[in-house]
Amino acid sequence: MFGKLLVANRGEIAVRVMAACEELGIDTVAVYSDADRNAGHVRYADEAYNVGPAPAAESYLDGEAIVDTARRAGADAIHPGYGFLAENADFARRVEEADEVTWVGPGSATMERLGEKTKARTVMADAGVPVVPGTNDPVETAAEVEKLGEEYGYPIAIKAEGGGGGRGMQIVREAAEVDDAFETARREGEAYFDNGSVYVEKYLDSPKHIEVQILADEHGNVRHLGERDCSLQRRHQKVIEEAPSPALSKELREEIGDAARRGVRDAGYTNAGTVEFLVEDSVASETERGRGDAAEPQFYFMEVNTRIQVEHTATEAVTGIDIVAEQIRIAAGEKLGFEQDDVDIDGHAIEFRINAENPAAEFAPTPGPLETYDPPSSVGVRLDHAVAQGDEIGGDYDSMIGKLIIHGPDRERCFRRSERALKHFGVEGVHTTIPFHRQMLADETFRDGAHTTKYLDEELDPDRLREAVERWGPDGADSTGAPAAPPTQTLTVEVDGQRFEVLVEDGLVEAPSGGDGDGDSNGASVAAGAITAEMQGTILSVEVGAGETVSAGDVVCVLEAMKMENDVTASAGGSVAEVAVSEGDSVDQGDTLLRLE
């Protein structure tokens, strides 16, 4: 077994991996950016090292710096968590080639085969797993996409080869939309996954999103741990997941589980992973529907996630298997200690993603301080998080505060426990998704398990979200105040890039108030005609140039903030006098993007 493991990630997943390490007797190493000096995962680790500035590209995505840090710390394993470099085959290969450092995950060659969607489709089709009609090779031009649209029939999906979680995917419902969607998918693929290649699939309009958790060791043993239903999504981002799915029959559950095992075994896959499927009802005749007979669902392979997933916790709750610990054991060369028949599904579990977002404002990120943070406890409640009261939810990374996982003996009891836990989850200082979750627990379609991936975007009345936020939202969500200083204070210092904590017991060190006391407390004033950033983020593209004329509502640039792509539009028409940013620039809230005259 390993002696020391570096977690190449941040936040709750870093703490989750470290917790598994502690139980296995493994020391832990955290890495952090300048923005995360005092983050929860840094406080939790045995050691912590700075790997760069706040932008992820200069810190958490700097593979060379992370491997060098592992060597410096004496770590003999690296776990990537999810996101960042977790599905980057080049990074996995870098770790594999490093002396005396083991990669905790599938091999880089397997990641290349299954991480790129077109290759994964081919592998699964060869294994006899049904795949959605589409291309197994990248498409090079918008004209090719148009021809495929005519062949498959609209709607179709243009997808980035390295994409996932809705990133790099564009839905096209008619030929006139192809050009813009093609360029957007390529741009997102390049920006998020360093891979601008795209492919095309027939788009299923109202599917269930079902994924199967698998574990595979280096000795030929492959197990699946049942399925999760991840159909409740917004803009293809999952928001609530549950295990098992309320929509599958026993026969279909077994069929999908067997298909997942068969596919990953034929691919030579090892470690943890998830095989994702789309399940859509076949067309039943009016006579069948009149009799109330249900049509047999059809399932299609969608993709393999070659990493641990956010929602692995729901599967852990119903199986009792520590998936992260199994990842580490597999990477250390151990055999899986259980047979497929040993996997029992005990009750029901739901995971709620608690994000710093305002559901009443199209789930816009709401970074800020956690003035109050009072999470629930008691029977059936698990909370994976890396924050505490007084921490700041910044805008540099995603908006997740934590994950609330509820387990019960059946789905109905799980819902009742969820209602209790969410009611007693106190957060002030930022908006959160808690009101949304409370609303969904009362939603008839969700309670019946009849929701599809389209339900939130196309069917749920936005007024219900506004009412939920008004009823259950924070009182002080717009406050910028900080909690009072404690009677003792822990100071953080760095020596040669390594983080240390010093406890000040005799007195406090007061932070300077800053500023000259004049002007608006928000600290932002811009000249007339300026278009400014409404949030911190990264410029993905600039759509206009100096001298061009724009009209009200025109998109002038695209800003990525907290893993969401946002169109920045002109509020009035005019001529572009100055463009103050370029593609790839990081901006803060209030920064001028361009000026109109």
Backbone torsions as a table, in degrees:
resi	resn	phi	psi	omega
1	MET	NA	156.2	-177.7
2	PHE	-70.7	154.9	177.0
3	GLY	-96.6	-32.8	-177.8
4	LYS	-150.6	132.0	-175.8
5	LEU	-123.5	133.2	174.2
6	LEU	-96.7	131.7	176.8
7	VAL	-99.0	113.0	-177.0
8	ALA	-87.1	60.1	-177.6
9	ASN	-163.8	-170.0	-175.8
10	ARG	-142.6	177.1	170.2
11	GLY	65.9	-153.1	-171.7
12	GLU	-64.0	-34.6	-177.6
13	ILE	-70.4	-32.5	176.3
14	ALA	-64.2	-43.8	177.8
15	VAL	-64.7	-39.0	178.6
16	ARG	-59.9	-44.3	179.1
17	VAL	-66.1	-40.7	-180.0
18	MET	-64.0	-36.5	178.1
19	ALA	-61.9	-42.2	177.2
20	ALA	-63.4	-39.7	178.6
21	CYS	-61.6	-42.4	-179.5
22	GLU	-58.1	-43.0	-179.6
23	GLU	-67.2	-26.1	179.2
24	LEU	-91.2	-0.7	179.2
25	GLY	78.0	29.8	-177.3
26	ILE	-108.4	131.3	174.4
27	ASP	-71.7	154.0	-174.3
28	THR	-122.4	147.8	177.9
29	VAL	-126.8	128.1	175.5
30	ALA	-101.8	150.8	167.4
31	VAL	-117.2	150.7	-177.4
32	TYR	-151.6	154.3	175.6
33	SER	-93.2	173.9	177.2
34	ASP	-57.7	-32.2	-178.8
35	ALA	-74.6	-14.8	-173.2
36	ASP	-114.1	23.0	-176.1
37	ARG	-54.6	-36.2	-177.0
38	ASN	-111.6	23.0	-176.5
39	ALA	-71.5	159.3	-176.0
40	GLY	-60.5	-39.3	-178.5
41	HIS	-68.2	-27.9	177.4
42	VAL	-71.3	-42.4	178.5
43	ARG	-64.0	-31.9	-173.8
44	TYR	-77.0	-34.1	-171.0
45	ALA	-70.8	159.7	174.3
46	ASP	-71.5	-35.5	177.8
47	GLU	-139.6	156.5	179.3
48	ALA	-147.2	141.8	-176.5
49	TYR	-134.7	138.7	176.7
50	ASN	-78.2	131.8	179.4
51	VAL	-119.1	10.9	174.2
52	GLY	144.3	-177.5	-179.1
53	PRO	-66.7	176.5	-175.5
54	ALA	-60.2	-43.4	-178.8
55	PRO	-56.1	130.4	-176.3
56	ALA	-57.2	-34.5	-178.8
57	ALA	-62.0	-22.5	-178.0
58	GLU	-105.2	6.9	-178.2
59	SER	-143.1	-83.3	-174.7
60	TYR	-68.0	-17.2	177.2
61	LEU	-102.8	6.4	178.7
62	ASP	-89.0	88.4	-175.5
63	GLY	-60.7	-38.2	-179.9
64	GLU	-63.5	-44.4	180.0
65	ALA	-64.1	-37.1	-178.2
66	ILE	-69.1	-43.7	178.5
67	VAL	-66.2	-39.8	176.7
68	ASP	-61.2	-38.2	178.3
69	THR	-66.1	-38.9	177.3
70	ALA	-60.3	-43.4	178.0
71	ARG	-62.7	-45.6	-178.1
72	ARG	-61.2	-39.8	-178.0
73	ALA	-80.6	-11.4	-177.2
74	GLY	78.5	23.1	178.7
75	ALA	-76.2	139.7	178.5
76	ASP	-108.2	10.7	175.2
77	ALA	-154.8	152.7	175.8
78	ILE	-129.9	126.4	174.7
79	HIS	-110.4	127.7	-174.5
80	PRO	-90.0	-6.7	-174.7
81	GLY	66.1	-141.3	173.7
82	TYR	-125.5	158.9	-176.9
83	GLY	73.4	-172.1	-179.1
84	PHE	48.2	-116.5	-173.2
85	LEU	-97.9	10.3	-171.5
86	ALA	-60.8	-34.5	-178.9
87	GLU	-114.0	25.7	179.3
88	ASN	-94.0	106.3	-176.4
89	ALA	-63.4	-33.5	178.6
90	ASP	-64.4	-40.1	177.7
91	PHE	-67.2	-42.9	177.6
92	ALA	-57.6	-41.5	179.5
93	ARG	-66.6	-37.6	178.0
94	ARG	-60.6	-42.1	178.9
95	VAL	-67.9	-43.7	179.8
96	GLU	-58.3	-33.9	-176.9
97	GLU	-86.1	-10.0	179.3
98	ALA	-75.2	139.6	-179.6
99	ASP	-66.9	128.8	172.0
100	GLU	60.3	28.6	173.8
101	VAL	-128.4	129.0	-176.6
102	THR	-106.0	137.8	176.1
103	TRP	-85.5	124.6	178.4
104	VAL	-94.0	90.8	-177.7
105	GLY	166.1	179.8	177.0
106	PRO	-65.8	154.8	180.0
107	GLY	-61.6	154.1	-176.2
108	SER	-61.4	-37.1	-179.7
109	ALA	-65.4	-40.9	177.6
110	THR	-67.1	-39.0	177.6
111	MET	-60.5	-38.7	178.7
112	GLU	-65.5	-40.3	-179.2
113	ARG	-67.3	-42.9	-173.3
114	LEU	-99.9	-20.7	179.7
115	GLY	-72.8	-32.2	174.4
116	GLU	-89.0	124.2	-165.8
117	LYS	-63.3	-35.8	-178.4
118	THR	-66.9	-40.0	178.3
119	LYS	-67.2	-39.3	179.4
120	ALA	-62.7	-40.5	178.1
121	ARG	-59.1	-42.3	-179.4
122	THR	-65.3	-44.6	179.6
123	VAL	-60.3	-45.1	-177.5
124	MET	-69.9	-40.1	177.7
125	ALA	-61.5	-40.7	178.5
126	ASP	-65.1	-25.9	178.6
127	ALA	-87.4	3.9	178.8
128	GLY	80.3	19.9	177.3
129	VAL	-92.4	129.4	-178.7
130	PRO	-62.9	135.7	178.5
131	VAL	-121.8	152.7	176.9
132	VAL	-66.0	136.9	176.8
133	PRO	-53.9	131.8	-178.6
134	GLY	175.1	-169.9	-176.5
135	THR	-92.8	144.5	175.0
136	ASN	-102.7	4.3	175.8
137	ASP	-130.0	152.4	179.2
138	PRO	-62.0	150.1	172.9
139	VAL	-100.1	143.7	-171.2
140	GLU	-102.5	-24.1	-174.4
141	THR	-136.8	159.7	175.7
142	ALA	-64.8	-30.5	179.5
143	ALA	-63.0	-38.8	176.9
144	GLU	-62.3	-40.6	-179.8
145	VAL	-62.4	-42.0	179.2
146	GLU	-60.0	-42.1	178.8
147	LYS	-63.4	-40.0	178.5
148	LEU	-67.0	-34.8	175.8
149	GLY	-61.1	-40.1	177.3
150	GLU	-66.9	-36.8	-177.6
151	GLU	-71.8	-48.2	-176.3
152	TYR	-84.3	-26.3	-171.3
153	GLY	87.6	138.3	-179.9
154	TYR	-77.8	151.6	4.8
155	PRO	-80.9	155.5	173.0
156	ILE	-127.2	163.6	178.0
157	ALA	-118.7	129.2	171.3
158	ILE	-98.2	123.2	-172.3
159	LYS	-126.5	138.7	173.0
160	ALA	-69.8	138.2	-178.4
161	GLU	-58.9	-38.3	-177.6
162	GLY	-96.1	12.0	-170.9
163	GLY	-78.4	176.6	178.2
164	GLY	177.0	156.9	178.0
165	GLY	63.4	24.8	-179.3
166	GLY	88.0	-10.9	178.2
167	ARG	-70.5	133.6	177.7
168	GLY	75.0	19.2	178.3
169	MET	-118.4	131.8	178.1
170	GLN	-128.4	132.3	179.0
171	ILE	-94.2	130.6	-178.3
172	VAL	-118.6	122.3	-176.5
173	ARG	-105.7	-11.3	176.1
174	GLU	-157.7	161.8	-173.3
175	ALA	-59.8	-32.0	-177.5
176	ALA	-64.2	-19.0	-177.8
177	GLU	-91.2	-6.4	-170.0
178	VAL	-62.7	-49.2	-173.5
179	ASP	-56.5	-52.1	-178.2
180	ASP	-65.1	-41.7	-178.3
181	ALA	-66.2	-38.5	179.1
182	PHE	-61.5	-46.6	-178.9
183	GLU	-68.0	-38.5	179.7
184	THR	-65.6	-44.6	179.6
185	ALA	-61.8	-41.6	178.8
186	ARG	-65.0	-43.2	-178.5
187	ARG	-64.2	-43.9	179.7
188	GLU	-65.7	-39.4	178.2
189	GLY	-60.6	-41.3	178.9
190	GLU	-68.9	-43.0	-175.6
191	ALA	-69.5	-42.3	-173.7
192	TYR	-92.9	-30.0	-171.7
193	PHE	-127.6	6.0	179.4
194	ASP	55.8	36.1	-178.5
195	ASN	-152.3	107.1	-177.2
196	GLY	-87.8	4.1	179.5
197	SER	-73.0	141.6	179.5
198	VAL	-132.0	158.3	175.0
199	TYR	-133.9	175.2	-173.5
200	VAL	-127.8	138.4	174.6
201	GLU	-131.2	152.8	165.4
202	LYS	-61.4	132.9	-176.8
203	TYR	-95.4	123.4	177.0
204	LEU	-84.9	123.9	-168.5
205	ASP	-73.0	-39.6	-174.5
206	SER	-136.6	64.7	-178.7
207	PRO	-92.2	165.2	162.5
208	LYS	-91.7	144.0	178.8
209	HIS	-103.4	109.4	-176.4
210	ILE	-119.2	132.9	178.8
211	GLU	-129.7	145.7	-177.5
212	VAL	-113.2	124.8	177.8
213	GLN	-81.1	130.4	178.3
214	ILE	-126.0	155.4	169.9
215	LEU	-132.4	136.3	-179.7
216	ALA	-141.7	130.0	-179.7
217	ASP	-98.3	-179.4	-177.2
218	GLU	-83.8	6.6	-177.5
219	HIS	-111.9	15.0	175.8
220	GLY	89.0	7.0	179.8
221	ASN	-92.5	128.1	179.2
222	VAL	-128.0	128.7	177.6
223	ARG	-128.4	146.2	167.9
224	HIS	-110.5	149.6	-175.2
225	LEU	-111.4	32.2	-179.2
226	GLY	83.9	-176.1	-173.5
227	GLU	-116.1	162.4	172.7
228	ARG	-122.3	145.6	174.6
229	ASP	-100.2	115.1	-177.1
230	CYS	-117.8	36.1	-172.8
231	SER	-77.8	-20.5	-179.1
232	LEU	-82.5	100.5	-172.1
233	GLN	-134.1	153.4	171.8
234	ARG	-126.8	123.1	-175.9
235	ARG	51.0	41.1	177.5
236	HIS	68.3	11.4	174.7
237	GLN	-102.9	125.9	-178.9
238	LYS	-68.3	143.1	179.3
239	VAL	-124.8	-31.8	174.9
240	ILE	-137.8	134.3	177.8
241	GLU	-129.4	148.5	179.3
242	GLU	-140.8	155.0	177.9
243	ALA	-139.4	133.3	-6.3
244	PRO	-79.0	178.1	177.8
245	SER	-70.9	135.6	176.6
246	PRO	-77.3	-2.7	-171.2
247	ALA	-105.8	-6.1	-174.4
248	LEU	-99.9	140.9	171.1
249	SER	-77.1	164.4	178.0
250	LYS	-59.0	-39.9	-177.9
251	GLU	-66.8	-44.4	-179.2
252	LEU	-68.3	-36.5	177.7
253	ARG	-58.8	-45.6	-180.0
254	GLU	-67.0	-39.0	-178.3
255	GLU	-65.2	-43.8	-179.6
256	ILE	-68.9	-40.2	177.9
257	GLY	-61.7	-42.9	178.7
258	ASP	-65.3	-38.4	179.1
259	ALA	-63.9	-40.9	179.2
260	ALA	-63.5	-45.3	178.9
261	ARG	-61.8	-44.0	-178.1
262	ARG	-62.2	-43.1	-177.4
263	GLY	-64.9	-47.2	-177.2
264	VAL	-72.9	-30.2	176.9
265	ARG	-65.9	-44.1	179.8
266	ASP	-66.5	-25.7	179.4
267	ALA	-82.5	-6.6	-177.2
268	GLY	69.8	31.7	-173.9
269	TYR	-77.4	142.4	171.4
270	THR	-131.2	161.5	-179.1
271	ASN	79.5	-164.9	-177.7
272	ALA	-85.4	152.1	176.5
273	GLY	-168.9	172.1	179.9
274	THR	-133.6	130.6	175.6
275	VAL	-102.5	120.0	-174.9
276	GLU	-101.7	139.2	-178.8
277	PHE	-129.4	153.3	167.7
278	LEU	-106.4	131.7	-179.6
279	VAL	-119.6	122.8	-178.7
280	GLU	-133.9	137.0	178.1
281	ASP	-60.5	136.9	171.5
282	SER	-73.2	160.9	-177.0
283	VAL	-74.2	116.1	178.3
284	ALA	-95.6	150.2	179.8
285	SER	-70.6	158.8	178.8
286	GLU	-60.6	-31.2	179.1
287	THR	-65.0	-44.2	178.9
288	GLU	-61.3	-45.3	-178.2
289	ARG	-66.8	-35.2	178.3
290	GLY	-64.7	-31.8	177.8
291	ARG	-79.5	-11.4	-176.7
292	GLY	86.4	8.2	179.3
293	ASP	-74.1	134.6	178.7
294	ALA	-84.0	139.4	175.3
295	ALA	-74.9	147.3	178.7
296	GLU	-73.7	122.6	-178.4
297	PRO	-65.4	150.9	172.9
298	GLN	-103.9	143.4	177.2
299	PHE	-125.4	146.6	-177.7
300	TYR	-135.9	138.1	174.0
301	PHE	-63.5	137.1	176.6
302	MET	-111.8	-55.7	-178.9
303	GLU	-167.1	166.2	172.9
304	VAL	-112.0	128.2	172.5
305	ASN	-94.5	112.3	-172.4
306	THR	-89.6	58.1	-174.8
307	ARG	-171.2	175.2	166.8
308	ILE	-71.3	149.2	179.4
309	GLN	-112.7	159.4	178.6
310	VAL	-50.5	-45.2	-170.8
311	GLU	-89.9	16.6	177.9
312	HIS	-59.7	-22.7	-175.9
313	THR	-62.5	-35.4	-179.9
314	ALA	-63.2	-39.5	178.4
315	THR	-68.5	-39.6	176.8
316	GLU	-59.9	-37.7	-177.2
317	ALA	-65.3	-38.2	-175.6
318	VAL	-92.1	-14.5	179.2
319	THR	-107.3	-21.8	-175.1
320	GLY	74.3	11.1	-179.1
321	ILE	-99.1	127.9	176.7
322	ASP	-82.2	98.9	-173.0
323	ILE	-67.0	-37.8	-179.7
324	VAL	-66.9	-42.2	176.4
325	ALA	-61.7	-38.7	177.6
326	GLU	-64.4	-38.2	175.5
327	GLN	-55.6	-46.6	-176.2
328	ILE	-67.6	-41.9	178.9
329	ARG	-63.1	-42.1	179.7
330	ILE	-62.3	-44.9	-179.9
331	ALA	-62.4	-27.9	178.1
332	ALA	-82.6	1.6	175.8
333	GLY	93.5	6.1	-178.0
334	GLU	-79.9	156.2	175.4
335	LYS	-84.1	150.8	171.5
336	LEU	-61.6	136.2	-173.6
337	GLY	-95.0	16.6	-178.9
338	PHE	-146.2	155.4	177.2
339	GLU	-94.6	166.6	178.8
340	GLN	-59.8	-38.5	-178.7
341	ASP	-69.2	-14.5	178.4
342	ASP	-80.3	-12.8	-177.4
343	VAL	-79.9	111.2	178.8
344	ASP	-113.3	138.5	176.6
345	ILE	-94.7	114.9	-176.0
346	ASP	-105.8	102.7	174.9
347	GLY	73.4	-145.1	-173.0
348	HIS	-141.1	146.1	178.8
349	ALA	-137.0	146.1	176.3
350	ILE	-130.9	135.6	173.5
351	GLU	-109.7	129.0	176.9
352	PHE	-109.2	124.9	176.8
353	ARG	-84.2	114.2	179.9
354	ILE	-93.4	102.1	-176.7
355	ASN	-111.6	152.7	173.5
356	ALA	-82.8	79.3	-177.9
357	GLU	-142.6	153.9	178.6
358	ASN	-103.5	105.1	-179.0
359	PRO	-59.2	-26.8	-178.1
360	ALA	-80.0	-9.1	179.4
361	ALA	-120.2	45.9	-179.6
362	GLU	56.6	36.4	176.1
363	PHE	59.7	34.8	177.5
364	ALA	-64.3	138.6	178.2
365	PRO	-60.2	144.5	179.8
366	THR	-130.6	70.7	178.9
367	PRO	-62.3	152.9	-179.5
368	GLY	161.0	-175.7	-177.3
369	PRO	-84.2	145.1	172.7
370	LEU	-85.2	86.1	-177.6
371	GLU	-66.9	-36.1	171.9
372	THR	-128.7	132.8	175.2
373	TYR	-143.0	101.7	-173.5
374	ASP	-131.8	82.6	-175.5
375	PRO	-75.7	160.6	-178.2
376	PRO	-80.8	169.3	176.2
377	SER	-146.5	-155.6	177.4
378	SER	85.3	-174.7	-167.9
379	VAL	-60.4	136.2	174.8
380	GLY	79.1	8.1	-174.8
381	VAL	-112.0	129.6	172.3
382	ARG	-129.0	139.2	178.3
383	LEU	-129.8	119.1	173.3
384	ASP	-101.2	114.6	-177.9
385	HIS	-155.3	172.9	178.4
386	ALA	-143.5	34.7	-178.1
387	VAL	-129.2	164.5	175.9
388	ALA	-144.7	165.5	178.9
389	GLN	-57.1	134.3	-178.1
390	GLY	96.5	-16.1	177.3
391	ASP	-68.2	156.3	178.4
392	GLU	-102.7	128.5	170.1
393	ILE	-87.7	103.8	-174.2
394	GLY	-81.4	175.4	-179.5
395	GLY	-104.4	6.4	-176.4
396	ASP	-77.0	-26.9	-173.4
397	TYR	-130.0	-160.4	-177.5
398	ASP	-72.7	170.1	-169.2
399	SER	-93.8	11.3	-175.1
400	MET	-70.4	130.7	171.8
401	ILE	-91.3	-44.2	-179.8
402	GLY	-177.0	-178.7	179.4
403	LYS	-125.9	124.7	178.4
404	LEU	-100.2	120.2	-177.5
405	ILE	-116.7	123.9	-177.8
406	ILE	-115.6	134.0	179.7
407	HIS	-123.9	139.2	177.3
408	GLY	-145.5	166.6	-178.3
409	PRO	-67.3	-20.6	175.3
410	ASP	-153.7	175.3	-174.3
411	ARG	-65.0	-38.9	-178.7
412	GLU	-65.0	-45.1	177.9
413	ARG	-65.3	-35.5	178.2
414	CYS	-62.6	-40.0	177.2
415	PHE	-64.5	-42.2	-178.7
416	ARG	-65.4	-41.2	177.0
417	ARG	-65.7	-35.1	178.2
418	SER	-64.5	-42.8	178.2
419	GLU	-58.7	-44.3	179.6
420	ARG	-62.9	-47.8	-175.6
421	ALA	-64.2	-44.4	-178.9
422	LEU	-67.7	-34.7	177.3
423	LYS	-61.0	-35.0	-175.4
424	HIS	-101.3	17.0	178.0
425	PHE	-95.4	99.8	-175.4
426	GLY	-94.9	120.0	175.9
427	VAL	-135.3	127.9	174.7
428	GLU	-130.2	150.1	179.2
429	GLY	111.6	-30.0	176.2
430	VAL	-139.0	153.9	168.1
431	HIS	-71.1	151.8	176.5
432	THR	-137.5	174.8	177.6
433	THR	-84.5	4.9	-179.2
434	ILE	-59.1	-45.2	177.4
435	PRO	-59.1	-37.9	177.3
436	PHE	-60.8	-46.8	-178.8
437	HIS	-62.3	-40.4	179.2
438	ARG	-64.8	-36.4	177.1
439	GLN	-64.9	-42.0	-177.0
440	MET	-67.5	-31.3	178.6
441	LEU	-65.8	-20.1	176.6
442	ALA	-99.7	1.1	-175.7
443	ASP	-82.0	124.4	-174.0
444	GLU	-63.1	-41.6	-178.7
445	THR	-63.4	-43.9	179.4
446	PHE	-67.7	-42.7	-179.3
447	ARG	-62.1	-33.6	179.6
448	ASP	-79.8	-7.7	-177.3
449	GLY	70.9	21.0	-176.2
450	ALA	-96.4	3.0	-178.7
451	HIS	-73.6	150.7	174.2
452	THR	-121.0	-178.3	-179.5
453	THR	-65.1	-14.7	-178.9
454	LYS	-93.2	-9.2	-168.4
455	TYR	-59.0	-48.5	-176.7
456	LEU	-68.2	-42.7	-175.5
457	ASP	-74.1	-30.3	-169.5
458	GLU	-119.7	-16.9	-173.4
459	GLU	-120.2	-34.2	-176.7
460	LEU	-70.3	130.4	-179.8
461	ASP	-70.4	120.0	-180.0
462	PRO	-58.0	-26.5	178.6
463	ASP	-61.2	-30.6	179.4
464	ARG	-67.4	-33.3	177.7
465	LEU	-70.7	-41.1	177.8
466	ARG	-62.8	-41.7	178.8
467	GLU	-64.0	-38.3	179.8
468	ALA	-64.6	-42.1	-179.9
469	VAL	-67.3	-40.3	177.8
470	GLU	-62.6	-35.4	-176.5
471	ARG	-81.7	-41.1	-170.6
472	TRP	-120.7	1.4	-177.4
473	GLY	-73.1	169.9	-177.3
474	PRO	-72.9	146.7	177.5
475	ASP	-73.9	-33.6	-174.6
476	GLY	-112.2	37.1	-173.7
477	ALA	-65.9	-23.6	-178.3
478	ASP	-99.0	3.5	-179.7
479	SER	-72.7	147.3	177.6
480	THR	-115.1	9.6	-179.1
481	GLY	-72.3	157.6	178.3
482	ALA	-112.6	154.2	179.4
483	PRO	-68.0	157.9	179.7
484	ALA	-63.8	149.3	-179.4
485	ALA	-68.2	143.5	178.0
486	PRO	-73.7	165.2	-179.1
487	PRO	-68.5	-21.9	171.2
488	THR	-121.1	162.3	-174.6
489	GLN	-140.6	136.1	175.0
490	THR	-100.9	121.7	178.2
491	LEU	-99.3	143.7	177.9
492	THR	-106.4	130.0	176.6
493	VAL	-129.1	155.9	175.8
494	GLU	-118.7	134.5	174.1
495	VAL	-124.3	113.0	-179.1
496	ASP	55.0	39.1	175.1
497	GLY	85.4	-7.8	178.1
498	GLN	-97.9	140.9	-175.0
499	ARG	-89.9	136.1	173.9
500	PHE	-133.3	153.4	177.1
501	GLU	-114.2	137.8	179.0
502	VAL	-123.2	125.0	179.8
503	LEU	-90.0	122.1	177.4
504	VAL	-94.9	113.7	-174.7
505	GLU	-99.8	-24.5	-175.8
506	ASP	-111.1	82.0	177.6
507	GLY	101.4	167.2	-178.3
508	LEU	-113.7	154.0	172.7
509	VAL	-102.5	113.9	-176.3
510	GLU	-86.9	135.2	177.9
511	ALA	-76.4	142.4	177.3
512	PRO	-64.2	145.5	-177.4
513	SER	-69.9	-32.5	177.4
514	GLY	77.6	153.9	175.5
515	GLY	78.9	171.8	-178.6
516	ASP	-103.3	6.2	176.5
517	GLY	86.7	-4.1	-179.8
518	ASP	-103.7	159.2	171.3
519	GLY	90.3	178.4	-176.9
520	ASP	-71.1	142.7	-177.1
521	SER	-67.8	-21.7	177.8
522	ASN	-74.5	-17.4	174.4
523	GLY	72.2	22.9	-177.9
524	ALA	-130.0	124.2	170.7
525	SER	-141.0	132.0	-175.2
526	VAL	-128.0	152.9	178.9
527	ALA	-70.4	154.5	177.6
528	ALA	-57.8	140.4	178.4
529	GLY	90.8	-4.4	-179.2
530	ALA	-82.9	141.0	170.6
531	ILE	-104.9	121.0	-172.5
532	THR	-114.4	162.7	177.9
533	ALA	-75.9	130.0	178.7
534	GLU	-84.1	-10.7	179.3
535	MET	-157.0	164.1	177.0
536	GLN	-72.2	142.3	179.8
537	GLY	178.7	-163.9	-178.5
538	THR	-124.0	136.4	178.9
539	ILE	-76.1	116.4	177.6
540	LEU	-83.9	-36.8	179.3
541	SER	-159.7	152.7	173.2
542	VAL	-113.7	122.2	-169.8
543	GLU	-95.8	-8.0	-177.3
544	VAL	-134.5	163.1	178.0
545	GLY	-127.3	166.4	180.0
546	ALA	-58.7	136.4	179.3
547	GLY	93.1	-15.5	179.6
548	GLU	-75.7	154.6	177.7
549	THR	-101.8	132.7	178.2
550	VAL	-122.9	156.4	177.0
551	SER	-112.4	160.8	177.4
552	ALA	-56.0	130.6	-180.0
553	GLY	95.1	-11.9	178.6
554	ASP	-67.7	141.3	175.3
555	VAL	-77.0	123.3	-179.3
556	VAL	-103.3	-26.5	173.0
557	CYS	-162.0	168.3	179.3
558	VAL	-119.1	126.4	-175.2
559	LEU	-115.7	125.2	174.8
560	GLU	-94.4	123.8	179.8
561	ALA	-137.9	125.2	177.4
562	MET	50.4	47.6	174.7
563	LYS	68.1	19.9	175.4
564	MET	-123.7	137.7	178.4
565	GLU	-90.9	126.3	-175.2
566	ASN	-123.9	127.4	174.0
567	ASP	-77.7	128.0	174.6
568	VAL	-98.1	121.0	-174.2
569	THR	-114.7	156.9	176.1
570	ALA	-79.1	131.0	179.0
571	SER	-82.3	-15.8	177.6
572	ALA	-148.9	161.3	179.7
573	GLY	-80.7	164.2	177.6
574	GLY	162.8	-174.6	177.9
575	SER	-102.9	138.2	-178.8
576	VAL	-74.7	111.3	-179.8
577	ALA	-85.8	-32.6	-176.6
578	GLU	-155.7	138.4	170.4
579	VAL	-109.5	115.8	-171.3
580	ALA	-94.6	-4.4	-177.2
581	VAL	-132.0	163.6	176.6
582	SER	-131.4	163.8	177.4
583	GLU	-55.6	131.5	179.4
584	GLY	95.2	-11.7	-179.7
585	ASP	-69.5	143.3	171.0
586	SER	-93.1	137.4	-179.3
587	VAL	-130.4	154.1	174.8
588	ASP	-103.6	161.5	176.1
589	GLN	-56.6	130.4	179.7
590	GLY	93.3	-11.9	178.4
591	ASP	-64.1	143.1	177.7
592	THR	-76.4	128.3	178.0
593	LEU	-94.8	-44.6	174.7
594	LEU	-160.4	166.0	-179.0
595	ARG	-122.9	140.5	177.2
596	LEU	-111.4	152.3	173.2
597	GLU	-137.9	NA	NA
